[in-house]
């Protein structure tokens, strides 16, 4: 049987790849506007990085990682997200020794062994940013502003920014105890996953998608009502900065995020029209992560946008991505000499940045014209054996069908001024 692409992976074909290039370029542009530089980290890392970085109690580490031993017996994992690798690189390359903050962005494939559905893939792609070295709420607002500016430029004005504070280790611990007390008598009615989260990460129980669990915990105490004064002050400042930029948001106390490293600010950007997997962007602050991975105490905040979900949202909103214009010139050849001569022309045109093409599969003259039409060439150059002797070719304007004679030796110069 023919080998097929793996479940949860997808080929990005030419009919779609231009959309990827477009959004990638736009993301780079916006990052650059905000002063973020690109970082590229490896696709695979030590499994320990994610166990310690993303967290042992997360779905990602417990059941979704693509982990294997390489031929040298090392435990390796394909990156399930971009933050842990960026933090490792930040520490290993001593980026903390530079003037802070370090503002980084990346575009990367990620791998999670999840049940595929619309907007949920096993290999998917993220546009991410990570800003290291600032505790200030202003950087929280800045990364959110960056994401919102990107979405605006891509044509998505209706996305909803939801923010929350999930506290610092100190107030989270106190809150966890309070939450455990509340949950204790309901525990046997909760699903297996919630029960396993009770001890290590009860906050995640609030995030359970199981309706029975949700109806049990409807009046659970919320983190946002239990954050300490420092976290409260930080959160208030984030809101002030967002207000100052006129960025709309809603405070959503239910946001807890699925990764263990978050502290204080957590946020998500939601699209109402792509079904169950509606979170197009997720992010937050992770003030303990650099230290946890044995770097110097350094605060951080970032987000990642799911590119597949972004493109799905664009499609569902009927937002068309501009397609690069097609080939400028198609060269039709009649005869063997003309075929050889055409390469000279193609080379001259391409050197002058004029896009051009010719047939390579022995098409008849009629089929060559048809193809020129199909690829929307602006002009067709018709080159015949006889005309070559006279240093001439015919230039056909494909829109008006007007034909003129053109000197072969001047072709590039003439066309340069016409295209
Ligand atoms: P995350 O919420 O796990 O956060 O993922 C970020 C985004 O990646 C999601 O909002 C979603 O759009 C997309 N995504 C996640 N899983 C899949 C999947 N299986 N298929 C398609 N898209 C998916 C993080 O990864 C954090 N590292 C974000 C971050 C950066 N926080 C701070 N800095």
Boltz pocket constraint, residues with backbone or C-beta under 6 A from the ligand:
constraints:
  - pocket:
      binder: B
      contacts: [[A, 80], [A, 81], [A, 82], [A, 83], [A, 84], [A, 112], [A, 114], [A, 119], [A, 120], [A, 121], [A, 122], [A, 123], [A, 124], [A, 125], [A, 126], [A, 128], [A, 129], [A, 130], [A, 258], [A, 259], [A, 279], [A, 280], [A, 281], [A, 282], [A, 283], [A, 284], [A, 285], [A, 301], [A, 302], [A, 303], [A, 304], [A, 305], [A, 306], [A, 307], [A, 308], [A, 309]]
      max_distance: 6.0
